[in-house]
Amino acid sequence: MEAPGRRSEPSPLPEYSGSYVVSRPVYSELAFQRRYASVLVGGRLRLFLLFDSCSRKRAVGVLKTLLPILDWLPKYRVKEWLLSDIISGVSTGLVGTLQGMAYALLAAVPVGYGLYSAFFPILTYFIFGTSRHISVGPFPVVSLMVGSVVLSLAPDEKFLIPSSNGTISNATMIDNGARDAARILIASTLTLLVGIIQLVFGGLQIGFIVRYLADPLIGGFTTAAAFQVLVSQLKILLNVSTKNYNGVLSIIYTLVDTFQNIGSTNLADFIAGLLTIIICMAVKELNDRFRHKIPIPIPIEVIVTIIATAISYGANLEKNYNAGIVKSIPRGFLPPALPPVNLFSEMLAASFSIAVVAYAIAVSVGKVYAIKYDYTIDGNQEFIAFGISNIFSGFFSCFVATTALSRTAVQESTGGKTQIAGIISAGVVMIAILALGKLLEPLQKSVLAAVVIANLKGMFMQVCDVPRLWRQNKIDAVIWVFTCIVSIILGLDLGLLAGLVFGLLTVVLRIQFPSWNGLGSIPNTDIYKSTKDYKNVEEPEGMKILRFSSPIFYGNVDGFKKCIKSTVGFDAMRVYNKRLKALRKIQKLIKKGQLRATKNGIISGAGSSNNAFEPDEDMDDPEELDIPTKEIEIQVDWNSEIPVKVNVPKVPIHSLVLDCGAVSFLDVVGVRSLRVVVKEFQRIDVNVYFASLQDHVIEKLEKCGFFNDNRKDIFFLTVHDAVLHVQNRVKSQEIQDSILETISLIQDHKDPLELMEAELIEEELNVEDEAMRSLAS
């Protein structure tokens, strides 16, 4: 037994007893393509595809893609799902009614118009959307972004009119009616423009744009947005008067202004709001803890709103305590009207960020439930669905819609199966618009602000993700923190842009400074691993293998060349220049008669040290290096001592293999750099080979003219193919060199008998030397 408190040893990893042996030829890319490349029969295949594209099945598929309701509605299980959807729809509708009113405060429009925004978008998403579970409508982050645009275009200062109080000279007051009407028009115009942008994005099939909004970026952004929402609702919760600030540092100015006027806090509003926050957060915590035991979450926001409305009406809080109440809610629906499109130019930049953020939130939430219930959502179709929904809603005085996490959670947890639940929730909102507006007029605004704040808990809890991100990936943690801080300081629109740019910059930097490894092989296998990270890894003799784990493009070609230099241990261009310099000095000595060149090399008794990267005794002469190399045809063994004082770095390899399996793309600069690398190494008698390139990368090399001056047989399917090819070539070269050396010796000795006699004499001398050593010992 183990001693108590002693840490148990980790269980050994299982060893796999299986093995395999593969026998196949060594394949270059060219040989493999010639043998296995597929060939399409053009005419017949095109005719078949044309016929298929025009078929009825294809047309139905396209129609179902554009109108997803045609796909899921015929499959609806009425007996199994209808009751669940009704219960879910009623619960979600009650929450949606309240949240619509609350989020209207964030959008800086009258509370009643939040009901329209909770109703109209559902009608069109029901037809065009692909998610079965999300609840479409206002969301605090998006509503706050809308409010930022509304306040910047229609600040209170634009609607000041002379006060009717004659006792105060030069007094002014705000024309609330004109201000609210202008803000409603701005919000609906923005909604229309956001819808147009989303529809265009969907039509162009660029739903992939949301991929650039990484989870850390979204987390930091939504946390900053939650802080912005909290600050914006604080003045409503306290019922203090402040200016409307917008832009850089607006949140700081709002906080300062709020606390400067905190002495005028309305206690009735503050107490009501504080109690609402405490009660809502406590009951929500109970809902989360006992969600498996409670069949339907307690709709605490609805319950608190009903109680607060009754208290406000019974105690007449507006008259007795000057409490801020909703006052008037429009009953019935307004006729559709075209928003003033002449405002598009003033809100174009903000509308792009709102369109992308609204889409990103909806798709992120939708994917969670799609994975849970094993179906897929179409990102491009979601762009189209929300685009149409916002365009449609823009004609009915709504502000931008997406989905709310809390509403969607209610819809799913209460048994919602499809968007039928969404339509039923819209019916509940419609009842509120038609019949309940008058009953909700005594409701305090501070209660609505408190409901908004209580729903921010999930966003604030994202701060707990930062330590985990730091442990897992420090760059992601930095992106989170940077986006959050910048969004708080600069505002949500500029903060999102700054966070996006910063995130992309980190990707560029990671590509620009990629990882690379020198590889060696596990003996008697075709497995190649890093020589630094693995033991018993052997580098093939006379070869270096480099794995470069990044695309090769204009931003990292210098890094690519440095990786090669570090792997091989020398600079190919420097070696070439040093050799040129040495050759010219040798040529001068030959002309002076101090050296003699033969077919086998240079005859000389003197030599100089030849250590790699040792500084020269004299400086390079750039003018000399411009002399064409063809003028010098002298054979020199560069890895031995040379008879001139030039420190030529040694080149201990004859081949360089580049493992390009992780190279996903090349640009023109990258291709040009590869051509230069091959040329530089070939000039110093080192052959360069490429392994594991993807087909589209080879195609790019061909388009960019790489093969105009390089052979295709230097590309191999795998690193092992390249290594085996090099080893076979070296063996063949050694045999050939041995034969040529023998022939050269025979040619130097015109009489073969004379050569044989010389060899016999040399052998006899060796025997005599050995005999003398034996006697001496």
N, C-alpha and C positions, 0 to 999 in steps of 0.2 A: 504493500500500500504506500501511497505517496504521503510524505509528511504534511501535516496541515499547514496551509498557507503557502506551500511551495507551488510555483508556477508549473503547469503541466507542459511537457515538451510538445511542440507542434507535430501533428501527425505527418509522417513522410508522404511525399507526393507519389502517386501511383506510377509505376514504370510500365511502359507498354512493350509487350514482347513481340509484337508483330514487326515484320520487316518487308522490304520490297526491293526488287531488282528490276531496273528498266534498261532495256537495250534499244538504242535508237541512234540514228546518225547524228553527227554534230551539225546543227542547223544555223546557217546565217539567215537573216531576214529574207534575203533575196531567194535563197534556195527554198525556204519554207513557203514563201508566197507563190513561187512557181509550181509547187507541188499541191498546195492545199487551198489557195485563194479561190473563193467562189466566183462564179460568173453568172450574171443574171441575163436571161433571154429577154431582151428589151421589149420588142413589139408585143408579144403575147401577154407578158406580165402587165404592161401598161394598159392593154385593152381590158384585162381582167379587173384591174383596179378601178378603171373608169366605169366599168359596168357595175362593180360593187358599190362605188360611191353614189351611183344613181339609183341604187336599189331601194325598195320600200323599207327594208330593215334599217338601212343607213339613215334614211330620212326620219324614221320614228325615233332612232337613237339621238339624232341632233335635236329633235323637238323636245324629247325628255330632258336633254341637257339644258336647254334654254328654259323649259318649264318643268322643274323637278316635281311639281305637284302631280303631273301626269304619271310619274313613276311610282310614288308612294301611296297616293290616295286610293287607287284601285286595289291595293293590297291591304287596305285598312281593315283591322279586325274589330268590327263594331261591338260584338258581344264581349270581347276581352278587354278592349281599350277605352271604350267610350266613357264608361263611368269614371275611370281613373282620370281621363282627360278633363271631364267636367269638374271634378273635385280640385284638380290641379289648376284649372283655368280660373275658378272662382277665387282660390287662395292667392294666385299670382296677380289677378286683377285688383284685389283689395290692396296688396302691397304696391302694385304699379300705380294705382290712383294716388296714393299718398306720396310715393317717390316722385312722380311726375310733378306734383305741386312743389315738393321740396327742392327738386333740382332746377325748377324755374327760377328760384332765387339765385342760383349760381349763374344761370344764363342771363340774368339781369332783365328779365321780362316779367310781366304780371303773373301771379301764381296760377291763375286759371288756364293760361296757355300751356302750362306743363301737362294738363290733362289731354289736350290735343296731341302733344308730342308722345304721349303714352298710348294713343289710340291709332292714329293714321298709319304709322310705319308698319304696324303689324299686318294690316290688310294686304299690302303688296308683298311683304316678305313671305307670307303664307303661300303665295303662288310661286315666287322665284327663288326662295332660299333653299339651301340643302341641309341645314342643321335641323334636327327634329326637336331639340331640347332648349335652345337658347330663347330667352325672353327679350324681344326687341323693344327698345324704348330709350329714354334718357339714361345717361351714365355721368357720375359726378365729374370725372376728369374732362370728358368732352364738353359737358355743360359749362364748366369753368373756362375752357378755351373759347367757347362761343361767347361767354360773358365778357371775356377780355376784349374781343373784337367789338362787341356791342358798346362797351363802355368807352373804348377809344374813339369810336365814330359818333357816339351820342352821349357825351358827358353832361353832367348836370349844368355845367356852366353855359351850355348852349341854349338852355331853356329858362333862363332867369327873366322874370317880368317884374314890373313895379309892384310893390306890396300895396294891398288895399287898405292897410292900416295907416290912416292919415296922421297919426300922432308921431310917426317916425319918418324923418325926411330921408330921401335917397335909399329907402329900404327896398329890398327885392325879395322875391320868393320864386320857387321853382314851379313851372307850369307842368304838373305831373301828368296831365292828360296828353299834352303834346309830346312830352318826353317818352311816355310809355308807348304811344302810337309809333313814334320814330324807331324805338328799340325793337318793337315787334316786326316792323318792316325790315330792319337790318338783319335780325335773326333769321327771318324767313328767306331773305335774299342769300344769306350765307348758306343756309340749308340747301337751297336750290343749286348754288355753285358747287358745294361739296358733293352733292349727288351727281352733277354733271362730270366732275373729275373722277369720281369712283366708277361711273358708267364707262367713261373713256378708258380708264385703266383696265377694267374688265374686258372691254371689247378688244383691247390691244394685247390681251393675255399676259399682263405683267403682274399677276398676283404674287410672283416671286419677290416683289419688292419688300414684302413684309419680312422676308428672311434676313434682311439687313437690320431689322429691329431685334437684336439678340435679347434673350431673356434677362441678362444683367442690365441691359439698357432699359428695357421695359420696366424692370423692377425699380431701378433708381428713379426713372421718370414718374411712375405712378406714385411712388413714395413722396417725391417732391410735390406732385399734384395734390396728394392728400394733405400735405402741410399748407399748400396754397388754399385749399378748400376750407381747412380749419380756420385759417386767418380771416378768410372772406366771410365766414359765418359767425365769427366771434362778435362782430359789431351788431349783427342781428340778434344774437343770443343776449347781448347786454342792452340792446336797444339804445345805442349811442350813435350820434351823428358824426360821420367822418366824410372826408373827400374821397372821390373814386380815383384811385391811382392805377396807372397802367404802364407796362414796360419794365425797363431795367430797375431793380431795387424797389419795385412797387410794393412788394410784400413787407419790406422794412418800413417804408413810409406808412403803410396801412397800420402796422403794429404800433408804431410810434404815435400816430394820430389817435388810435383806439385807446391806448393807455393814457394819453394826455386828457382824454375826455371821459375817463372811467368814472370820474366823480359823478357824472350824470346818468349812471346806470339805473335802469328801471328794475326795481327789485322784483316786481311781479313777473316780468319776462325772464329775469335771471333765474329765479326760483323754479319757474315752470320748465325752463330749458334744462336746468341742472338735474331736476328730478327725472325728466324724460331721458336724458343721457344715461343716468344711473340705472333706471329701470330697464331700458332697452338693452343695454350692454349685459346686465345680469341675466335677463331672460334669454338673450341670444347665446350666452355661455351655457345655460341649461339646455337649450336646444341642441347645441353641439355635443355636449357630454352624453345626453340621453337620446341621441337621434335614432338609435336602434330600438328604443323602447317606445318613443313617441311616434305614432303613425303619421301625424301631421305637425310640422313645426308651429309653435304658438305664434300667431301673427301679432306680435307685441306692438309694432308700430301702429297698426290699425286700432288696437284696443286703447293704447295711450292717446291716440288722436281723438277718438270718440269721447273719452273721459275728459280730456283737456278742453274740447269744444264745449262740452256740457258745462264744465266749471266756468269757462270764460263767459258763456251766455248767461248762466244763472247769477254769477257775481258781477256781471256787467263790468269786466275788467278794463275795457277801453275807457269808459266814462269815469269809473271810480279811481283807477290807478294809471290811467294814460298808457295802457298796454298797447303794443303794436299788433293789430290783427289783420287778417287777410282782407276784410271789408267786402270787396265785390268780386264775384266769380261769374264770368259770362255763362249764361244758360243757353243750351242749344249749340248748333254748329254755324260757323261763319261761312258764307259762300266762298268758293275758290276764287283766288285773285292772283294775277301774275306779279311777283315781286319786282321792284325797280332794278332792272339789270344794269342800269348805269352805275350802280355801286360795285360791280364786279371788280373793277380795276383797283379799288381801294382795299379790297379784302382777298385778293388773289393769293398772296404769299401765305397768309394765315390759313386759307382754305385748304392748301395742299397738305400742311401738317395735320390739320383736323381730319381730313379725308383718310390719311394713312393711319393715324392713331386710332380713329374709330374702327377702321377695318381690322387693324392688328388686334385690338381688344376682342372684337367679335370672333375672329378666326381662332384666336388663342383659346377662348372659352369654349367655342364650338368643338375644337379638336379634342379637348379633355373629355367631353361627353361622347364624342364619336368613337374614341378609342375604348371608352368604358362599355359602350353598347355595340361595338363591332360593326360600325359602318363608316363610310368615308364622306368627307365634305370636299367640295370643289372650290379651291381658293379663288379662281377666276370668276366662277359663278357667284360666289359671295360678294365680290366686288360689284357685279352687275345687280344682284339683289338689293344690296344696300344703296347702290346708286339710284335705282328706280324708286326705292322707298323714300329716300331723301328728296328726290325730285318731286314725287307725288306729295310728300308732306310739306314741301316748300310753298305749295299753292294754298295750304290751309293754315298758315300762320304758325307753323311748328318750328322748333329748333332741332339741331342735328341729332339723329338717333343712332345708337349702336346696341350693345347689350349691357345689362348690369349683372355683375356677379351674384349679388344677393337675390335678385329676382329669378335668375336662372336656377340658382340653387333651390329656391322655393318650388319652382315649376317642376324640377326633376325629383326632388325629395317627396313631393306630395303625389307622385305617381304619373306625372306627365309622360306620354308616350310619343306624341307627335305635335305638330303645330296646330292641331285642333284645339289643344289646350291654350295656345296663344290666341286663337280667334275667340275662345270663350272669355279669356282675360280681357280682350278688347271689348267684348260685350259688357263686362262689368264696368269698365272705364266709361263706356257710352252711357250706361245708366247714371253714373256719377255726373257726367256732363249734363244730361237732360233733367235729372231730378234732384240730385243731392247738392248742387252748387250752393243753393240758398242756405242749406243746413250747415255748411262748412265755413261760412263767412265770419262767424265769431272766433274761429281758430286763431290762436296766437302764432305769429311768424316765428317766434323763438322756439316753439315746439317743432315746427318744420326744420329749422336750423339744427335743432338737437337731433332730430332723426337723421339728418345728413351726417352729422359728426359721429353718431353712434355707428353708422355704416362704414366708417373709415378705419375701423379696427384692423380688418384684414390687410389693408394697404400699409398701415404703420407696422404691422408685425413682420413685413418683408425686411425690416432692418435686421432681423435675426438671421437672415440669409447671408449677410456680409461675412461673419466669421467662417461660415462653411465655405463660401466662395474663396476666401483667402487661403484656406487649407488646400482646396482643390485646384484652383487656378488663380494666381495673384492678379493676372491681367484682367480677368473677368471682374474681380473684386474692385479693382481700380476703375473700370468702366462704370460699375454700379455707383460708386461714391462720386465720381466726377460728374456723371449725368445728374445725379440727385442735387448736388451742390449748385451746379451751373443752372439747372432748371429753377431752383429756388431764387437765385440771384438775378438771372437774366429774364425770367419769365418762361412759361411753358413752351411757346413756339420756338424762341431762340435756344432754349435749353435743349429741346429735342434735336434741333439741328446740330448744336455743338456736340451733344452726346453721340449722334450718328457719325459725325465727322471724326470724332476722337476714336470711336470704335473701329471705323474703317482704317484710321491711321495705325492702330495697333496691329491690324491684319497686314497692312503694307509693311510695317517694320518687321513683323514675324517672317514675312516672305523675303524681305530684303536681307535679313540676317538668319538664314535657315540653318537647320542642323545638317551635318554631313559626317560621314564616317569612312575611315580607311578599312577595307574589308580583308579578311583572310578566310581560309576554308577550314572546316572541321576535317581532320585527316580521313581520307578514303570515303568522303561523302561529297554531295553537290550542294552542301549547306555553307553559306557565306555569312559571317557575322563580323561585328566590329572588333578590331584587334585590341581596342582599349577596354571594352566591356566584357569580353569573354576570354577565358583561359584556354590553353591548348589550341589556339587558332594560328594557323600557319599561312604566311603570305607566299604565294607561288614565286619561285625563284626568278629573278629578273623582271618581275611584274609588280605594279601597284594597281589596286582596285579602289575606286572612289564611288561611294553612293551619295548622291546629291538629292536631298529631300525637299525640293521646291521647284516651282516653275522657273524657267530661265527667261528673264525679260530685262528690259532696259534698266530697271531699278536694282537688280542684283547681279549683273554680269561681272562687276568688279569683285564682289564677294565670291562668285563662282570661280574666278581665276585665282583668288587667294586660297580657296579651298584646294585647288589643284596643286598650287605651289607648296602648301603645307603637307600635302599627301606625298608628293614625289620627293620633297626635300631640296628642290632647287628651282631656279627661275629659268625657264627654257629660253627666253629671249636673252637673258644675261649670258647664259652658256654659249649661245650662238655668237653673240658679239665678242666674247672672249676668245672663242675659237678663231673667228675671223682675224682678230688682232694677232693671235699667235701665229697663224698661217702666214700673215704678211711679214712678220719678223723672220720666220723660217725661210720664206722665199728670198728675203734680202741676204740672209746668211748663205744660202745656196748660191746666189749670184756672186758672192764674195769668195766662194770656194771653201768656206769654213764648215759647211755641211754637205753631205752627199745623199741625194734622194735615190732610192731603189724601188723596185716593184713591191717589195715587202715592207717599206717604210723608210725611215730616216736613220742614217748611220751617224751617231754622235756619242762622244764619251761624257759630255756634261749634261746636267739636267737641273731642274729647279723644283722646289716643293709645289705640290698641287692640292692644296686643301680647299674644300668647298667654302665659298663665301668669305675667304680670306682677302683683305684689302690688297689692291694692286700696288706695286711700287711706283707705277706711273699712271697718269690719267688716260682715260679713253680719248681717242681723237675721232670726233664725230665725222669729220670729213673722210677719214680713212675707211670708216664703216660703210660708206656709200659706194665703195668699189664693188662691182659685180663679183659674185662668188665664183662664177664660171672661169674666171681668170686663174684660179688656184685649183689645181688638181693634184694635190699631194696627200697620200694616205698617211694618217697619223693615228696611233693608238692613244686616244684621249684619256684613258684610265691609267696610263703609265706616265712616267716622268717624261717631260718634253724639254728640248734643248734650248728654251728661251725663258726669260724671266717674266712670264705672264701666268697668273694664277687662274687657271681654267677649272671651274667646278667640275667634279667628277659626276658622271651620269651612270649610276649603278643599275639602271633598268633598260630594257629594250622594248617594253610594252606598257601602255597605260590603258586600263579598262574602266570605262565610265558606266556605272549602273544607273540608268535613267528611268527606272521603273516608277519612281515617285515624281517624275517631271510631267505635269499635267498639261502644260502648254508652253509654246515658244512664241516670241515675237520676232520681228525682223532683226532687231539688235541682238537678240539671243542667238539666232541662226548665224549672224555674222561673227559673233564671238566664238561659236563652235568651229567655224571655218578657220579663224585665226589660231585657235588652240591646236587644231590638227596640223596646220601648216608649221607652226612654231616647233612642235615636237618632231615632225618629220624631218625638219632641217638639222636636227641633232641626232638623227637615226633612232628615234623612238616612235613606234607605231601606236596610234590611238584607235581603240575599238569601243563600240557602243553596245550596250546590252539592255534588254527588257523594255525597249521603247514601245509606247502605245502606237497603234496604227495611225491615229490622227496626227500624232507628233511627227511621224515619218512623212506623212503627207504634207505637213507644213514645211518640213525641210526641203521636200522636193519642189514645192511651189516657190520657195525663197532661193532656189538655185544652189543649194548645198552640194548637190551631186554634179554640178558642172565641173568641179575640180576634185571630187572625191568619189571613190568607188563605193558601190552599194554593199560589197561583201565585207565591209568592216562593221556591219550591224549584225547582232546575234540575238537569238530568242532569249537566252538566259546568260547570266554571268559565267556559268559553268561551260556553256557552249564556247564562249569566247576564250576562256582559259585553256580548254582542251585544244582549240584551234591554234592558239599561240604556242603551246607546248609541242604540238606536232610540227609546226612550222620551224621552231628552233631546232628540233632533232634533225629534220630534213636539211636545214642549213648547215648544221655541224657536219653531217655526212658529206655534203657537197663541198664544204670548205676543206675537209680532209683530203678529198680526191683532188681538188684543185691544188692543194699544197704539194701533193706527191707529183702531180704533173709539172708544177713549177720547178721542183727540184730536179726532175729528169731533164727539163729544158735547160736549166743552168749548167748541168753536166752533160755535155754533148754525147759522151760515150757512156752508155749504161753500165758497162763493165767497170769503168772508172768509179762510178757511183757506188757499185757494190763493193769494190775493193776498199774504198774509203770507209764504208760502214763496217767492214770486217776489221780493218785496222783499229777503228774506234772501240769495237767490242773487245779486241785483244788487249788494248790498253786498260779497259775497265777491269778485265780479269786479272791482269798483273797488279793493278792497284789494290784489289781485294786481297790477293795473296800476300802482298807486302804488309797490309794491315793485320792479317792473321798472324804472321810471323812476329810482328812487333808486339802483339798482345800475348 
